[in-house]
Amino acid sequence: MDTITIKDLGVLCKIGVPDEERSKPQRLLITIEMSGDFSRAAQSDDIAHTINYYDVSRRITQLCATESFKLIERLADEIARILLGEFGAAQATVEVKKFILSNARHVSFRLSRAR
């Protein structure tokens, strides 16, 4: 299986359990791994035979800009559903990093889903 990775995509998202935390967007870093058989793309050099990572980055940025989430677990799950359903990935791994604890570099959640 082949993998396309977008590492630490910076987005702004209204996220957090308390309403006050969700009142303004927070910076998140999202890492996305999309797996599948991309051998046709490698041979043809045609973007139609792969997942367009630019389109993925725009879709995820748009999701974060327009939706509100309480949990990073829910956001990661929604992103995985988009990667599998809209972009045709055979498997998707998503990690969301949130910078909420002042005494830690970040808090993160990682999940993997497959069709």
ZAVEXTI-604602 format. One record per residue: residue number from 1; residue in one letter; x, y, z of N, C-alpha, C in turn. Coordinates in pm, 1 decimal. Each point is the difference from the previous one (the first is absolute). Example, Ala and Ser with C-alpha at 12.3 -4.5 7.8 and 13.67 -1.06 7.14 Angstrom:
2
+-----+--------+----------+----------+----------+----------+----------+----------+----------+----------+----------+
: num : residu :      n_u :      n_v :      n_w :     ca_u :     ca_v :     ca_w :      c_u :      c_v :      c_w :
+-----+--------+----------+----------+----------+----------+----------+----------+----------+----------+----------+
:   1 :      A :   1319.0 :   -569.0 :    780.0 :    -89.0 :    119.0 :      0.0 :     90.0 :    120.0 :      0.0 :
:   2 :      S :    -35.0 :    105.0 :    -72.0 :     82.0 :    119.0 :      6.0 :    -77.0 :    109.0 :     73.0 :
+-----+--------+----------+----------+----------+----------+----------+----------+----------+----------+----------+
This chain:
115
+-----+--------+----------+----------+----------+----------+----------+----------+----------+----------+----------+
: num : residu :      n_u :      n_v :      n_w :     ca_u :     ca_v :     ca_w :      c_u :      c_v :      c_w :
+-----+--------+----------+----------+----------+----------+----------+----------+----------+----------+----------+
:   1 :      M :     84.0 :   -117.3 :      0.0 :    -84.0 :    117.3 :      0.0 :     89.4 :    124.7 :      0.0 :
:   2 :      D :    -40.1 :    100.0 :    -73.4 :     73.1 :    126.2 :    -10.8 :    -65.0 :    102.9 :     92.5 :
:   3 :      T :     77.2 :    100.0 :     42.0 :    -51.6 :     98.8 :     94.7 :     39.7 :    141.5 :    -40.8 :
:   4 :      I :    -98.0 :     89.5 :      2.5 :     21.4 :    143.5 :    -17.0 :    -16.7 :     62.0 :    138.4 :
:   5 :      T :     94.0 :     84.9 :     39.6 :     -3.8 :     61.7 :    132.6 :     -2.4 :    152.2 :    -11.4 :
:   6 :      I :    -88.7 :     61.4 :     73.8 :      2.2 :    144.7 :     21.7 :     36.7 :     17.1 :    146.5 :
:   7 :      K :    115.3 :     56.9 :     26.7 :     52.3 :      9.4 :    136.7 :    -25.1 :    139.0 :     57.9 :
:   8 :      D :    -68.3 :      3.0 :    112.8 :    -21.9 :    123.4 :     76.9 :    -65.2 :    111.3 :    -82.2 :
:   9 :      L :   -113.8 :    -32.1 :    -60.6 :    -80.8 :    100.5 :    -68.8 :    -54.1 :     96.7 :    104.9 :
:  10 :      G :     32.6 :    127.4 :    -11.2 :    -46.5 :     99.5 :     96.4 :   -139.8 :     47.8 :    -34.8 :
:  11 :      V :    -91.4 :    -10.5 :     96.4 :   -138.3 :     44.7 :    -19.8 :    -44.6 :     78.1 :    123.1 :
:  12 :      L :   -106.9 :     76.7 :    -17.8 :    -66.6 :     65.2 :    111.6 :   -136.4 :    -66.3 :     15.7 :
:  13 :      C :    -34.4 :    -35.4 :    124.1 :   -122.9 :    -75.4 :     23.4 :    -60.8 :     40.8 :    134.2 :
:  14 :      K :   -131.0 :     12.4 :      2.7 :    -71.1 :     20.9 :    126.2 :    -16.3 :   -137.4 :     63.0 :
:  15 :      I :     76.7 :    -24.1 :    106.5 :      2.4 :   -132.5 :     60.7 :     22.3 :     12.6 :    150.2 :
:  16 :      G :    -66.5 :    -85.9 :     76.4 :     15.7 :     -2.4 :    144.6 :   -130.6 :    -35.6 :     67.3 :
:  17 :      V :      8.4 :    -58.1 :    116.3 :   -119.7 :    -41.3 :     72.3 :    -78.3 :    120.4 :     53.5 :
:  18 :      P :     63.7 :     93.3 :     69.9 :    -77.4 :    115.7 :     48.4 :    -37.9 :     93.9 :   -116.0 :
:  19 :      D :   -117.8 :     57.5 :      9.1 :    -44.3 :     95.7 :   -102.2 :    100.3 :    113.8 :    -16.1 :
:  20 :      E :     55.6 :     45.7 :    109.9 :     96.5 :    110.3 :     -3.1 :    122.3 :    -35.5 :    -84.9 :
:  21 :      E :     46.2 :   -124.0 :     10.5 :    116.9 :    -43.3 :    -78.2 :    -31.5 :     -2.1 :   -149.7 :
:  22 :      R :   -124.5 :    -34.0 :    -33.8 :    -41.3 :     -5.3 :   -140.1 :    -39.2 :    137.3 :    -55.4 :
:  23 :      S :      5.4 :    103.2 :     82.2 :    -46.2 :    131.6 :    -45.0 :     91.4 :     62.9 :   -104.5 :
:  24 :      K :    126.4 :    -41.7 :     -4.3 :     89.4 :     51.7 :   -102.9 :     87.2 :   -114.8 :    -53.1 :
:  25 :      P :     39.3 :      7.7 :   -125.4 :     78.0 :   -108.8 :    -60.2 :    136.3 :    -18.3 :     67.3 :
:  26 :      Q :     40.5 :   -125.6 :      8.5 :    131.6 :    -36.2 :     52.6 :     84.0 :    -58.5 :   -112.1 :
:  27 :      R :    129.7 :     18.5 :     10.4 :     92.9 :    -59.1 :    -95.7 :     18.0 :   -147.7 :     32.2 :
:  28 :      L :    -15.6 :    -83.2 :   -101.7 :     24.6 :   -143.5 :      9.8 :     98.6 :    -38.7 :   -108.7 :
:  29 :      L :     72.8 :   -107.7 :     22.6 :     81.2 :    -62.3 :   -104.5 :    -56.0 :   -138.6 :    -25.3 :
:  30 :      I :    -25.0 :    -30.4 :   -126.4 :    -61.2 :   -126.9 :    -37.1 :     92.3 :    -74.2 :    -96.2 :
:  31 :      T :     30.1 :   -123.5 :     34.3 :     77.9 :    -86.7 :    -87.5 :    -92.5 :   -105.9 :    -56.3 :
:  32 :      I :      7.8 :    -15.9 :   -132.0 :    -89.3 :    -89.4 :    -72.9 :     83.3 :    -98.3 :    -79.8 :
:  33 :      E :    -33.5 :   -128.9 :     11.2 :     60.2 :   -103.4 :    -84.6 :   -112.8 :    -68.0 :    -76.1 :
:  34 :      M :     12.0 :     -1.6 :   -132.1 :   -100.9 :    -61.1 :    -86.8 :     66.8 :   -113.4 :    -76.1 :
:  35 :      S :    -48.9 :   -120.7 :     20.9 :     61.1 :   -116.5 :    -63.0 :    -90.7 :    -59.8 :   -105.8 :
:  36 :      G :     62.8 :    -60.4 :    -97.7 :    -70.8 :    -66.0 :   -108.7 :    101.3 :    -49.2 :   -101.1 :
:  37 :      D :    -48.5 :    -50.7 :   -110.5 :     87.8 :    -43.3 :   -108.6 :     12.8 :    114.9 :    -99.4 :
:  38 :      F :    112.8 :     69.4 :      4.6 :     24.0 :    113.7 :    -88.1 :     98.7 :    -35.6 :   -111.0 :
:  39 :      S :     13.7 :   -128.4 :    -29.2 :     95.4 :    -42.5 :   -102.4 :    -36.4 :     53.7 :   -138.1 :
:  40 :      R :   -128.5 :     12.6 :    -29.5 :    -40.8 :     57.1 :   -129.0 :     47.9 :    143.8 :    -13.8 :
:  41 :      A :     -9.7 :     76.7 :    107.0 :     47.7 :    138.6 :     -2.4 :    151.1 :      4.3 :    -20.4 :
:  42 :      A :     71.2 :    -89.7 :     66.2 :    145.7 :     -4.0 :    -13.4 :     41.4 :    -32.3 :   -143.8 :
:  43 :      Q :    -76.1 :    -86.0 :    -66.7 :     33.3 :    -37.1 :   -137.7 :    -48.9 :    102.2 :   -101.5 :
:  44 :      S :   -117.3 :     57.1 :     22.2 :    -60.4 :     89.8 :    -99.8 :     40.1 :    146.0 :     18.6 :
:  45 :      D :     45.5 :     35.6 :    120.7 :     30.9 :    139.0 :     33.3 :   -123.6 :     88.3 :    -15.4 :
:  46 :      D :   -118.8 :    -58.4 :     31.1 :   -128.3 :     68.1 :    -16.9 :    -67.1 :     14.2 :    136.1 :
:  47 :      I :    -31.7 :    123.5 :     37.4 :    -61.0 :     27.9 :    130.2 :   -137.2 :    -66.2 :     15.6 :
:  48 :      A :    -63.4 :    -34.4 :   -110.2 :   -131.0 :    -65.6 :      6.2 :      8.6 :   -138.7 :     63.6 :
:  49 :      H :    119.8 :    -56.5 :     10.7 :     17.2 :   -134.6 :     54.5 :     53.9 :     -0.5 :    142.8 :
:  50 :      T :    -14.4 :    113.1 :     67.8 :     47.9 :      9.2 :    138.1 :    -96.7 :     86.9 :     79.3 :
:  51 :      I :     34.6 :     31.3 :    121.7 :    -77.7 :     92.9 :     82.2 :     69.7 :    135.7 :     -6.8 :
:  52 :      N :    -72.6 :    100.9 :    -38.0 :     55.8 :    134.2 :    -12.8 :     14.4 :     61.0 :    140.4 :
:  53 :      Y :    121.6 :      4.3 :     48.7 :     21.3 :     45.9 :    137.5 :    -31.1 :    148.6 :     17.4 :
:  54 :      Y :      8.9 :     78.5 :   -106.6 :    -39.3 :    140.8 :      8.8 :   -150.3 :     10.2 :     27.5 :
:  55 :      D :    -79.5 :    -78.6 :    -72.2 :   -144.7 :     -1.2 :     23.1 :    -33.9 :    -47.9 :    140.7 :
:  56 :      V :     73.4 :    -99.6 :     48.2 :    -20.8 :    -49.2 :    136.8 :     28.4 :    111.8 :    100.2 :
:  57 :      S :    111.1 :     69.8 :    -17.7 :     34.8 :    106.3 :     94.9 :   -105.3 :    110.5 :      1.1 :
:  58 :      R :    -52.1 :     35.6 :   -116.1 :   -105.1 :    102.1 :     -7.1 :   -128.4 :    -48.1 :     66.8 :
:  59 :      R :    -36.7 :   -126.8 :    -20.5 :   -122.9 :    -55.1 :     58.3 :      7.9 :     -2.3 :    152.4 :
:  60 :      I :    114.8 :    -41.2 :     53.1 :     16.6 :     -8.2 :    145.6 :      4.3 :    140.2 :     60.5 :
:  61 :      T :     66.9 :     92.4 :    -66.1 :      4.7 :    138.3 :     46.8 :   -140.6 :     59.3 :      2.4 :
:  62 :      Q :    -78.7 :    -28.2 :   -103.9 :   -138.2 :     49.3 :     -8.1 :    -86.7 :    -62.8 :    109.5 :
:  63 :      L :     15.5 :   -128.5 :     24.6 :    -73.4 :    -67.6 :    107.2 :     27.1 :     68.9 :    133.6 :
:  64 :      C :    125.9 :     23.0 :     29.3 :     37.0 :     60.5 :    128.2 :    -48.1 :    144.2 :     11.8 :
:  65 :      A :     -6.0 :     70.4 :   -112.0 :    -42.9 :    140.4 :      2.6 :   -150.6 :     15.1 :     16.7 :
:  66 :      T :    -76.4 :   -102.3 :    -37.4 :   -146.0 :     13.5 :     -1.1 :    -72.8 :    -82.2 :    105.7 :
:  67 :      E :     65.9 :    -98.3 :     57.7 :    -63.4 :    -86.5 :     99.5 :     58.8 :     25.7 :    138.3 :
:  68 :      S :    -71.7 :    -43.4 :    102.2 :     43.4 :     10.9 :    139.0 :     -0.2 :   -140.1 :     59.8 :
:  69 :      F :    100.4 :    -30.4 :     80.1 :     12.6 :   -132.3 :     61.2 :     32.4 :     14.8 :    147.6 :
:  70 :      K :    -47.2 :    -92.3 :     80.5 :     37.5 :     -2.3 :    140.9 :    130.8 :    -77.0 :     19.1 :
:  71 :      L :     15.0 :   -111.1 :    -71.6 :    113.5 :    -89.9 :     22.9 :     87.7 :    -14.2 :   -123.9 :
:  72 :      I :    131.9 :    -10.3 :     21.4 :     89.9 :    -26.8 :   -112.3 :    -24.6 :   -140.5 :    -54.9 :
:  73 :      E :    -52.6 :    -87.7 :     83.6 :    -33.5 :   -135.2 :    -47.9 :   -108.0 :      7.2 :   -108.1 :
:  74 :      R :    -99.1 :     82.9 :     20.4 :   -108.9 :     15.4 :    -97.3 :     49.9 :     63.4 :   -129.6 :
:  75 :      L :     83.9 :    101.7 :     12.6 :     57.4 :     63.5 :   -119.0 :     81.9 :   -100.2 :    -80.3 :
:  76 :      A :     85.0 :    -76.8 :     66.1 :     82.1 :    -99.9 :    -69.7 :    -87.2 :   -102.7 :    -71.7 :
:  77 :      D :   -106.0 :    -43.9 :     65.4 :    -90.6 :    -96.9 :    -60.6 :    -68.8 :     58.3 :   -123.8 :
:  78 :      E :    -43.1 :    124.2 :      7.9 :    -65.2 :     65.4 :   -114.1 :     96.9 :     12.9 :   -117.1 :
:  79 :      I :    124.8 :     35.9 :     27.9 :    100.3 :      9.8 :   -106.7 :     22.8 :   -135.8 :    -64.5 :
:  80 :      A :      9.6 :   -105.7 :     80.0 :     19.2 :   -134.8 :    -55.7 :   -117.4 :    -39.0 :    -89.4 :
:  81 :      R :   -120.9 :     31.9 :     41.4 :   -118.4 :    -29.6 :    -82.4 :      8.0 :     71.9 :   -134.5 :
:  82 :      I :     44.6 :    123.9 :      0.5 :     14.5 :     77.1 :   -124.0 :    105.2 :    -64.4 :    -90.9 :
:  83 :      L :    112.2 :    -39.1 :     59.1 :    108.1 :    -59.4 :    -79.8 :    -43.9 :   -130.9 :    -64.5 :
:  84 :      L :    -73.2 :    -80.1 :     74.1 :    -47.0 :   -128.5 :    -52.5 :   -115.0 :     18.9 :    -98.5 :
:  85 :      G :    -95.6 :     84.2 :     34.4 :   -121.2 :     15.0 :    -80.0 :     13.4 :     91.8 :   -119.5 :
:  86 :      E :     57.0 :    117.3 :     20.4 :      8.1 :     98.5 :   -107.7 :    123.4 :    -16.2 :    -87.9 :
:  87 :      F :    109.6 :    -44.8 :     59.2 :    125.0 :     -5.5 :    -75.6 :     42.8 :   -141.6 :    -36.1 :
:  88 :      G :    -71.2 :   -100.2 :     49.0 :     24.3 :   -137.5 :    -41.6 :    121.6 :    -68.0 :     58.6 :
:  89 :      A :     52.6 :     50.4 :    111.2 :    112.6 :    -67.7 :     64.3 :    -46.4 :   -137.5 :     48.2 :
:  90 :      A :     86.2 :    -98.8 :    -11.7 :    -31.1 :   -133.8 :     51.1 :     14.3 :     -2.7 :    152.0 :
:  91 :      Q :     95.5 :     78.3 :     48.9 :     23.1 :     11.9 :    143.7 :     40.3 :    143.5 :     29.6 :
:  92 :      A :    -41.2 :     49.9 :    114.8 :     33.4 :    136.3 :     40.7 :     45.0 :      0.0 :    145.9 :
:  93 :      T :    108.8 :     70.4 :     24.9 :     47.0 :     23.1 :    136.3 :      4.2 :    150.8 :     19.8 :
:  94 :      V :    -56.6 :     44.2 :    111.2 :     -9.7 :    142.9 :     29.0 :     50.7 :     24.8 :    140.9 :
:  95 :      E :     86.3 :    100.1 :     13.5 :     44.6 :     44.1 :    131.8 :    -31.1 :    148.9 :     11.9 :
:  96 :      V :    -64.6 :     36.5 :    109.8 :    -32.8 :    140.0 :     27.8 :     78.6 :     42.8 :    123.2 :
:  97 :      K :     75.0 :    110.3 :    -14.3 :     76.7 :     56.8 :    111.3 :    -66.1 :    130.4 :     43.6 :
:  98 :      K :    -19.9 :     10.9 :    131.4 :    -64.0 :    117.6 :     58.9 :     94.3 :     57.5 :    105.6 :
:  99 :      F :      9.4 :    130.8 :      4.9 :     96.2 :     67.9 :     87.6 :    -74.1 :     67.8 :    114.5 :
: 100 :      I :    -54.0 :    -81.9 :     89.3 :    -88.8 :     48.9 :    104.3 :     64.5 :     -0.9 :    138.6 :
: 101 :      L :     96.0 :    -87.1 :     23.5 :     64.3 :     -8.7 :    131.5 :    129.6 :     80.0 :     -1.0 :
: 102 :      S :     10.4 :     95.3 :     90.5 :    117.3 :     88.2 :      1.5 :    127.9 :    -74.1 :     38.8 :
: 103 :      N :    -11.0 :   -111.7 :     69.2 :    118.7 :    -72.9 :     43.5 :     28.7 :   -124.4 :    -84.8 :
: 104 :      A :    -57.8 :     -4.6 :   -120.7 :     26.8 :   -110.1 :    -93.6 :     14.5 :     57.3 :   -140.1 :
: 105 :      R :     82.5 :    -63.6 :    -81.9 :     17.1 :     45.9 :   -138.3 :   -133.2 :     -1.3 :    -73.6 :
: 106 :      H :    -73.4 :   -110.4 :     12.6 :   -132.7 :    -10.7 :    -59.1 :    -70.9 :   -123.2 :     55.2 :
: 107 :      V :   -128.5 :     -5.9 :    -23.7 :    -81.6 :   -118.3 :     24.0 :    -37.8 :    -51.4 :   -137.5 :
: 108 :      S :      3.8 :   -130.4 :    -20.2 :    -35.5 :    -50.3 :   -132.8 :    -87.7 :   -124.1 :     11.2 :
: 109 :      F :    -69.9 :    -23.6 :   -110.1 :    -81.4 :   -120.0 :    -14.6 :     24.8 :    -52.3 :   -140.1 :
: 110 :      R :     16.7 :   -132.0 :    -11.1 :     28.9 :    -64.0 :   -128.1 :    -93.9 :   -117.4 :    -18.8 :
: 111 :      L :    -54.3 :    -12.9 :   -120.7 :    -85.7 :   -115.4 :    -31.8 :     27.9 :    -48.1 :   -141.0 :
: 112 :      S :    -37.1 :   -123.8 :    -25.0 :      9.4 :    -58.5 :   -133.9 :   -134.1 :    -63.9 :    -32.8 :
: 113 :      R :    -45.0 :     19.8 :   -123.0 :   -123.9 :    -58.8 :    -49.1 :     24.7 :    -57.9 :   -138.2 :
: 114 :      A :    -74.9 :   -102.0 :    -35.6 :     13.4 :    -61.9 :   -131.9 :   -138.3 :    -24.6 :    -58.9 :
: 115 :      R :     -5.4 :     -2.1 :   -131.9 :   -125.8 :    -33.2 :    -68.5 :    -20.3 :   -148.2 :      3.0 :
+-----+--------+----------+----------+----------+----------+----------+----------+----------+----------+----------+
